[in-house]
Amino acid sequence: MSSAMIDAGRRLAATALAIALAAALALAALPAAADTQVRLNTSHGAILVELFDEQAPATVDNFLAYVRDGFYADTIFHRVIPGFVVQVGGYTADFERKATRAPIENEADNGLKNRRGTLSMARTNDPDSATSQFFINLADNDFLDRATGKPGYAVFGRVIEGLDTVEAIAAIPTGAAGPFRQDVPRETVRIESADIVEPAE
């Protein structure tokens, strides 16, 4: 092989390497896929939440199905415990329980923790009984996390704006109402609408 052919081969190899590196850098420069955001417009202000699409896929899909259906409109915060949680997503202001989809599998083994400001699915004693109701943690509630012998409560999102609104709801005096003996806000607090936030271009 002549030296000219060798030089040409080296130039082609160098060009190919440069193109490959440029392509790799271009891919690296692309932003990571953003997690889905939902705005909960409540009677006390807006709460913007970010969903953990990858860590809790089934739970997020379930939640978004209810959002798209308009299910959460006019559901009330029916359980409010300062320093613990605020819970919503199952009852109307007349304490009529809304019909839900089938229960989903508990995804509490996703490594996410019940930290202040996170959203988790409410359920019964059956670990796989969550449907539409969810709660927002007002503190780091470690005892709600999955552990040996404890199925835990599945975290699927977090508040990124409006935690002050959540705290304002938590500060409302509570008492007995409807089928509940305690923890119901004496002032009706409801979700007026829940909307998926389109990503900015």
Secondary structure by P-SEA (a helix, b strand, c coil): ccaaaaaaaaaaaaaaaaaaaaaaaaaaaccccccbbbbbbcccbbbbbbbcccccaaaaaaaaaaaaaccccccccccccccccccccccccccccccccccccccccccccccccbbbbbbcccccccccbbbbbcccccccccccccccccccccccccaaaaaaaaacbbbbccccccccccccccccbbbbbcccc
